[in-house]
Amino acid sequence: MDREPVEIRLSDAEVIALAYHRAAHGDAWAALVRAVEDALADLAEAERRTMQRDRLISRGYVRGAVPLARASAAP
């Protein structure tokens, strides 16, 4: 009985983990540490961008605000 080969599909997380494991030459601890370092760096960058975006949004509201004296004088 000949069986068809079974196709195994890795999840995105498994593909990434395998890449780190290979880059660390099979050292699982080094691969884990590097993956965590990269994740923390990505998180810090995302937080920096979020804070920058929030500052830009705040400045936009301030620049676009209608002065109270003009707003109260409007008919």
N, C-alpha and C positions, 0 to 999 in steps of 0.2 A: 504494500500500500504506500504509494507516494503521496505525501502531503505537501500542499502548497506552503511555501515559507510564510510565516506570520510576520506582518509588518508591525514593528514596535515604534510608537510615536512617543517621544519624550515631551513632557510639559515644558513651558517656557522656563520655569524655575529649574527643572532638571537640566536643560540645555545650558543655562547660565552656570549652575553648580558644576557641571562637567567641564566647562571651559575654565573655571577657576581651578578645579582639581588638576587639569592637564597643565595649566600655566604654572602651578606649584609643583610640577613634576611628581604628582602622586601624594604629596604631603597634605593630608586632609586638614590638619590644624592650620597650616599656613594658608590654605585655600579659604578656610572659614574666616580667618582673621582679615585677609585681604578683601573678602566680600563684605564683611561688616564695615571695614574702613571705607570702602567705596560707597556703601549705602549711607553711612553717616556724612560723608562729603557731599553726596547728592542731596541729602536732606538739608544740610546747612545752606547749600546753594539755592534750593527751592525756597527756604525761609528768607534768605537775603533778597531774592527776586520778589517775593510777596511783600516784604517790607518796603522795597523800592516802589513797587506798583501802588501800594497804599499811600505812600508819600506823594506820588504823582497825582493820584486821585484827589487827595486832600488839597493839594495846591490848585487843582482844576476847579474844585468847588469854591475855594477862596477867590480865585481870579474871576470866576463867573458869577459871583454873588452880586446882588443888586444892593447898593448902599441903602441903609434904612431911611435916610432923609429923602432920597428920591422915591423909594417905595411908598412911603407914607403920603407923599405929595401927589402921587398918581391918582387920577380920577377914578 
